[in-house]
């Protein structure tokens, strides 16, 4: 009798995406679908493989060497900057919240596909307090193309200068 009464409720929850079909809401309340969940899981695995050693599992980095991702102004907002950083790397002094960092992040353009870069950035950008749209592999491919033959690691000032220069002549628009 109880099962018969609960079946309509379970069916309704299934239709609404709360049970069993890979759709629903995540812990932050953001609507997700099965494709996004897979991208975020792949991104988490890639983060553990390529990023966690320096940026740590909590995203706070290592004082003086590797800056935090959790509060990074380069990570959130327009995805061009983090894509460019993951592709080519970042070096030199930067300061965050009054703490100076002077580490080197190698570029991963030769080690990761566009889809993998999109997955790891989608994971990281969502994980630390910002509910942002997933980064697409198509966007990573466009940024890779925009960077042309550049192979040198970025300094923060070079990255920001390139961002401002390219933003003025973009063929794509961010709709965040």
C-alpha positions as CSV (number, residue, x, y, z in Angstrom):
1,X,0.0,0.0,0.0
2,X,2.8,2.5,0.9
3,X,4.8,1.5,-2.2
4,X,1.8,2.2,-4.4
5,X,1.4,5.7,-2.8
6,X,5.1,6.5,-3.2
7,X,5.3,5.3,-6.9
8,X,3.6,8.5,-8.3
9,X,5.9,10.7,-6.2
10,X,9.0,8.8,-7.4
11,X,7.8,9.0,-11.0
12,X,7.3,12.7,-10.6
13,X,10.7,13.2,-9.1
14,X,12.2,11.2,-12.0
15,X,10.4,13.4,-14.5
16,X,11.6,16.5,-12.8
17,X,15.2,15.3,-12.9
18,X,15.7,14.7,-9.2
19,X,16.2,10.9,-9.4
20,X,18.0,8.5,-11.5
21,X,18.5,10.2,-14.9
22,X,21.7,12.1,-14.3
23,X,19.9,15.4,-14.2
24,X,18.9,17.6,-11.3
25,X,20.7,20.0,-9.0
26,X,24.2,19.8,-7.5
27,X,25.2,20.7,-4.0
28,X,25.5,24.4,-4.9
29,X,21.9,24.4,-6.3
30,X,23.1,24.8,-9.9
31,X,21.1,22.9,-12.5
32,X,23.3,20.2,-14.1
33,X,22.8,17.5,-16.7
34,X,24.5,14.2,-17.3
35,X,26.9,15.8,-19.8
36,X,28.0,18.5,-17.4
37,X,28.4,16.0,-14.6
38,X,30.7,13.9,-16.8
39,X,32.7,17.0,-17.8
40,X,33.1,18.1,-14.2
41,X,34.2,14.6,-13.1
42,X,36.7,14.4,-15.9
43,X,37.9,17.9,-14.9
44,X,38.3,16.8,-11.3
45,X,40.5,13.9,-12.4
46,X,42.6,16.1,-14.6
47,X,43.0,18.6,-11.8
48,X,44.2,15.9,-9.5
49,X,46.7,14.8,-12.1
50,X,48.1,18.1,-13.4
51,X,47.2,20.9,-10.9
52,X,46.6,19.6,-7.4
53,X,50.3,19.2,-6.5
54,X,50.9,22.9,-6.7
55,X,47.5,24.4,-6.1
56,X,46.5,21.8,-3.5
57,X,43.2,20.0,-3.2
58,X,41.6,23.0,-1.4
59,X,42.6,25.4,-4.1
60,X,44.6,27.6,-1.7
61,X,48.0,27.0,-3.4
62,X,51.3,27.2,-1.5
63,X,52.3,30.4,0.2
64,X,55.0,32.3,-1.7
65,X,55.2,29.9,-4.6
66,X,51.8,28.9,-6.1
67,X,48.8,31.3,-5.7
68,X,45.3,30.3,-4.7
69,X,42.8,29.4,-7.4
70,X,39.8,29.7,-5.0
71,X,40.1,33.6,-5.0
72,X,41.8,34.1,-8.3
73,X,40.6,37.1,-10.4
74,X,42.4,35.4,-13.4
75,X,40.3,32.3,-13.1
76,X,36.8,33.7,-12.8
77,X,34.8,35.8,-15.3
78,X,35.9,35.7,-18.9
79,X,37.4,32.3,-19.6
80,X,40.0,33.6,-22.1
81,X,42.6,34.3,-19.4
82,X,42.5,30.9,-17.7
83,X,42.5,29.2,-21.0
84,X,45.6,31.2,-22.1
85,X,47.3,30.3,-18.8
86,X,46.6,26.6,-19.0
87,X,47.8,26.6,-22.7
88,X,51.0,28.5,-22.2
89,X,51.7,28.6,-18.5
90,X,52.5,31.5,-16.2
91,X,55.7,32.7,-14.5
92,X,57.1,35.6,-12.5
93,X,56.0,37.5,-9.5
94,X,52.3,38.2,-8.8
95,X,50.7,39.4,-5.7
96,X,47.4,38.2,-4.2
97,X,45.8,39.5,-1.0
98,X,49.1,41.0,0.0
99,X,51.1,37.8,-0.5
100,X,53.8,37.7,-3.2
101,X,54.1,34.6,-5.3
102,X,57.0,33.7,-7.6
103,X,56.5,30.3,-9.1
104,X,56.3,28.8,-12.5
105,X,53.3,27.0,-14.0
106,X,54.2,25.1,-17.2
107,X,51.9,25.3,-20.2
108,X,49.9,22.2,-20.9
109,X,49.1,22.9,-24.6
110,X,51.1,19.9,-25.7
111,X,49.9,17.6,-23.0
112,X,46.2,18.3,-22.9
113,X,43.5,18.3,-25.6
114,X,41.1,21.2,-26.0
115,X,38.4,19.0,-24.4
116,X,40.6,18.2,-21.4
117,X,41.5,21.9,-20.9
118,X,37.8,22.8,-21.1
119,X,37.0,20.1,-18.6
120,X,39.6,21.0,-16.0
121,X,38.7,24.7,-16.2
122,X,35.0,24.0,-16.0
123,X,35.7,21.9,-12.8
124,X,38.0,24.5,-11.2
125,X,35.8,27.5,-12.1
126,X,32.7,25.9,-10.6
127,X,34.4,24.3,-7.6
128,X,35.5,27.4,-5.7
129,X,32.4,29.4,-5.2
130,X,31.6,30.6,-8.7
131,X,28.7,29.0,-10.4
132,X,29.9,29.5,-14.0
133,X,29.0,28.0,-17.4
134,X,31.2,25.2,-18.4
135,X,34.1,26.1,-20.7
136,X,33.7,24.6,-24.2
137,X,36.4,22.8,-26.1
138,X,35.4,25.0,-29.1
139,X,36.3,28.1,-27.0
140,X,39.7,26.5,-26.0
141,X,40.4,25.9,-29.7
142,X,39.6,29.5,-30.6
143,X,41.9,30.8,-27.9
144,X,44.6,28.4,-29.0
145,X,44.2,29.8,-32.6
146,X,44.2,33.4,-31.4
147,X,47.5,32.8,-29.6
148,X,49.1,31.8,-32.9
149,X,52.7,30.7,-32.7
150,X,53.3,32.0,-29.2
151,X,55.1,29.5,-27.0
152,X,56.6,31.5,-24.2
153,X,55.1,31.4,-20.7
154,X,53.1,34.4,-19.8
155,X,53.9,37.0,-17.1
156,X,50.8,38.5,-15.6
157,X,51.4,41.8,-17.3
158,X,51.9,40.2,-20.7
159,X,48.7,38.1,-20.2
160,X,46.6,41.1,-19.3
161,X,48.0,43.2,-22.2
162,X,47.3,40.4,-24.6
163,X,43.8,40.0,-23.2
164,X,43.0,43.7,-23.6
165,X,44.4,43.7,-27.1
166,X,42.5,40.6,-28.3
167,X,39.3,41.6,-26.5
168,X,39.1,44.7,-28.8
169,X,39.1,42.5,-32.0
170,X,37.3,39.3,-30.9
171,X,35.1,37.4,-33.2
172,X,33.3,35.7,-30.2
173,X,31.4,37.1,-27.3
174,X,31.2,35.9,-23.7
175,X,27.6,35.7,-22.5
176,X,28.3,35.2,-18.7
